[in-house]
Amino acid sequence: MPDAQRNLPNIDYDREKVEETVLALLWLTLDGHRRAWKSHDWGVLDQLHERGYISDPKSKAKSVVMTEEGEQRARELFARHFGVDA
């Protein structure tokens, strides 16, 4: 699926860095049998909520809502870490 259809940032970015980072985050949630959760660490999500970047992750929803500040910060971090010039 093209990036525009997946609502990805309108910046040129290093896809290999993104793939490596996702793999590293999967490692963060590994159990003792090489199985990893497809979601993020709950402690980290709680911290992001406390900082005002996302809605409360403790709900039945399978997603969180980014605040305006969270979206701006996420975009800055994405460009810094994954932009072609990074």
N, C-alpha and C positions, 0 to 999 in steps of 0.2 A: 504494500500500500504506500503511495507517495506521502512524503512528509506533510504536505499541505492538508491532506485528508485526515491525518492523525493529529492535527493541531500542534505540530512541533514548532519550536522557535524559528523565526524567520532570520536565522543567522547561519553562517557557514560553520559547521562544527565537526570535530573529530569523532566519528562514529566508533572507532576502535577504543578510544578513551572511555566513551560511555559504556560500551560492552564490558570493558575491564572493570569499571566501577560497579556495574550491576553484579558482575561475578563476585567481586569483593564483598558487596553487601549481602549476597546470598550466603557467603561464608560466615557472615556475622550471625546468621540464624540457624546454622547447622546443628543438628542433633548428633548423637553418637553413631548414627548409621548412614551418614552421607546424605541425609534428606534435609532440605532447606525450605523454609517458609517462603511463599511467594509475596508476602507482605513485608513491612518494615518492623524493626524492633519497637515494641510498645513503649519502652522507656524513652527512646528517642522521640517518638510521636508525642508523648506526654510533655517532653521538654519544648518541642516546637509549639505545642498548644500554649504552654505557660508563657512563652515569649511572644505570643500573639500572632504567630504566623499561620496557624491552621485552626479549624474548628475542633471541638473536643472529639478525640478519636474513640472515646468510650461510648459507642452507640451501636445500634444494629446495622447502620449503613456500612457498606463495603468501601466507602470513600470518605475523604475529608474535604472540607472546603477551605481553600487558601484565602486568607484575608488579603486586602489590597497591598498591605506592607509585605506580607509573605510572598505574594506573587512577584513584587518588585525585587525583593531580596533573592528569590529563587532564580529569576532571570539573570540578575547580576552574577550570581554564583555559577550558573550554567555557562555564561559567556566567559567568565574567568577560568574555569577549569576545563572546559571542553571546546571553546572557540578555537578556530584554526590557528590563531596567533598565540594561544595559551602555551 
